[in-house]
Amino acid sequence: MYAVLANVIGFIEASRYGLLFLGTLFGSPLVMVAAGYLVHIHQLEFLPTYLTVVTADIVGDIGWYWVGRVGARPFLLRYGPYFGMTQDLMNRIEHRFLKYHERILIISKLTMGFGVAIGVLAVAGMMRVPFWRYLAINLSGELLWALVPLLIGFYFGNISEFVPESLRFGFVAIGFVGAIVLLRYGMKKLSAREW
């Protein structure tokens, strides 16, 4: 039993950046915050962590772009009317998206899409935004975006040392709810603005 546990711990130690890559690919913001905390307690190095997080998020963005480019239009043409996506609505979305795709992609990246980032990324592929332009826009947003959760995790780790252990869960819960409230407020402000 101890040998198995030692092997598991050894595997995690040896492949922590690989695990960070997979975690970021599938659970991006929370994993990034956790990675920032691990940098704070010297379990990870900052530069490899930052590069791993950026790479994983960009790989996910590329995947969603190609899903949109290859499969979204046929899917929406066939099944769209069942959930209110008419050809006219699709044409209006296409016109608006193509006109403002740089802004939409950057805002979506910097705000993690407020829960619709995957849709925005797939729509970019569906609307045939040139791939290299899409990649450049997402990479420029990602370089800035990835710093935010890493720094939150890093500095939150510093603050958490001063909070009594019995209050840490409540402290984390309040911080999480506060972040959601701020994101929702920002989303309402952005959605109310006429592009």
ZISULRA-V60534 format. One record per residue. N is the residue number from 1. PHI is phi in radians with two decimals (NA if undefined). Layout:
N&PHI  N&PHI
This chain:
1&NA  2&-1.14  3&-1.15  4&-1.13  5&-1.06  6&-1.11  7&-1.16  8&-1.10  9&-1.11  10&-1.10  11&-1.11  12&-1.10  13&-1.05  14&-1.29  15&-2.09  16&-1.13  17&-1.31  18&-1.15  19&-1.16  20&-1.10  21&-1.03  22&-1.13  23&-1.10  24&-1.17  25&-1.06  26&-1.85  27&-2.58  28&-0.64  29&-1.10  30&-1.15  31&-1.17  32&-1.12  33&-1.11  34&-1.08  35&-1.12  36&-1.06  37&-1.14  38&-1.15  39&-1.15  40&-1.04  41&-1.64  42&1.14  43&-1.61  44&-2.31  45&-1.62  46&-1.10  47&-1.08  48&-1.08  49&-1.13  50&-1.05  51&-1.14  52&-1.13  53&-1.12  54&-1.08  55&-1.07  56&-1.09  57&-1.16  58&-1.18  59&-1.05  60&-1.09  61&-1.09  62&-1.12  63&-1.03  64&-1.18  65&-1.05  66&-1.26  67&-1.05  68&-1.15  69&-1.19  70&-1.55  71&-2.06  72&-1.22  73&-1.07  74&-1.03  75&-1.10  76&-1.19  77&-1.13  78&-1.45  79&-1.92  80&-0.95  81&-1.02  82&-1.21  83&-2.18  84&1.50  85&-1.64  86&-1.53  87&-1.09  88&-1.11  89&-1.11  90&-1.10  91&-1.14  92&-1.16  93&-1.10  94&-1.06  95&-1.06  96&-1.16  97&-1.15  98&-1.14  99&-1.25  100&-2.11  101&-1.08  102&-1.10  103&-1.08  104&-1.07  105&-1.17  106&-1.16  107&-1.11  108&-1.08  109&-1.19  110&-1.25  111&-1.94  112&0.94  113&1.21  114&0.83  115&1.60  116&-2.11  117&-1.04  118&-1.07  119&-1.08  120&-1.12  121&-1.13  122&-1.20  123&-1.12  124&-1.03  125&-1.18  126&-1.09  127&-1.48  128&1.04  129&-1.02  130&-0.93  131&-0.98  132&-1.17  133&-1.20  134&-0.99  135&-1.12  136&-1.12  137&-1.11  138&-1.16  139&-1.16  140&-1.13  141&-1.20  142&-1.16  143&-1.05  144&-1.42  145&-1.03  146&-1.10  147&-1.17  148&-1.07  149&-1.16  150&-1.10  151&-1.21  152&-1.06  153&-1.09  154&-1.12  155&-1.38  156&-1.12  157&-1.04  158&-1.18  159&-1.20  160&-1.09  161&-1.18  162&-1.63  163&-1.57  164&-1.00  165&-0.99  166&-1.21  167&-1.83  168&-1.09  169&-1.05  170&-1.09  171&-1.07  172&-1.13  173&-1.08  174&-1.11  175&-1.09  176&-1.15  177&-1.09  178&-1.06  179&-1.12  180&-1.12  181&-1.05  182&-1.11  183&-1.13  184&-1.14  185&-1.07  186&-1.09  187&-1.12  188&-1.10  189&-1.11  190&-1.22  191&-1.25  192&-1.34  193&-1.34  194&-1.48  195&-1.59
